[in-house]
Amino acid sequence: MPTNPHLGDPVVSPRTGVVVACLLALAIAAFDVAMPGLQFVGLLVAPPFLAAALSSYRSTFAVGTLCFVLGAALGTLNGAALDPRQVLRLAAILVFTALAAWLSMLGDRTSKRVATLSKLAVVAQQAVLRPLGPRIGGMNVAVRYVSANAEADIGGDLYEALSTPYGTRVLIGDVRGKGLEAVRLASSVLGSYRHVAHERVDLRAIVADLDRAVARSVGYEDFVTACLIEERGGQLTVLNCGHPAPLLLRQGEVIPLEPPSPAPPLGFLPVVRPRVERLEPGDRLLLFTDGLAEARQDGEFFPIRERAWRIAGHGTVEDGLTSLVNALRGWVHGVLDDDIALILLEYTGVERKPEASSAARPTWEWDPITGD
């Protein structure tokens, strides 16, 4: 069954394909009856191929049978049932029906294989990218992974957010390449990060550890762009290794947090200089991979810096990312060239801690009328 490769929605249902193929066969028969001087029976080899492209091999056989019956009936009606040319036409219908059904069967097998690989890809990606949020440390968190391909070609976008003794630390990155090798490298980077983020005081030490992890796992031409941020007591520190700069959304403004000086990706011995900002309650941070910045409509890139506040600056962080994904899909008409990882953070000013009284009373003891 044909699908939109980027949205995964059926373009034409199998039932619709069969109906269209049958209507085509009936139209050919009608033309043959209406214009007896012309021979349209030979065109009845076409409907089985149309059915094969849009439905299963069983439906293709059914359409082929209809075409054979119509061809035989037209031959009888024209008084040419035993004419050698008529017999040849009927034989051609049978042969082409068998060929169309065989092609349809191959297509069904390919579709099932792609579906199986897609499920395996999703499982592999979910094993690497575990769910985040809704709150980590003093920040509300929302995450989206927008896949460019409904098939099994998975990307190497990665992210993680951790509450550590040194504050809330968030990593987002993008592995060069796609497929299982990219997922393997992303898994290696995330595994290293989840360990060293709790051990290293200095973010630059974490970058050095991740750089060594990448260097051990890849060839000379492979690399990982990454952005690492830390929020500690309202102070934001950003280290960027060749990754798109995060956007700070503050009271209607969009501030790109560009690094003081550019640094190469992980795997190329990056020497990074931190950018430090003071956060205010209500500030939001949008982190993303380059698939967002490179999304195009008729050659024009998605204007994320111009529209980030209007799209993602309102409602909850979940609402903001939902609006952003919808706006992005609309901009590219549903056709993305690359996977995209998105993280939207909101600084609330203080880290929420559960109140002692809130967990001490079972919910069934609460009276919703009196409040007692």
Order of alpha helices (4+ residues) and beta strands (2+ residues): alpha-alpha-alpha-alpha-beta-beta-beta-beta-alpha-alpha-beta-beta-beta-beta-beta-beta-alpha-beta-beta-alpha-alpha-beta
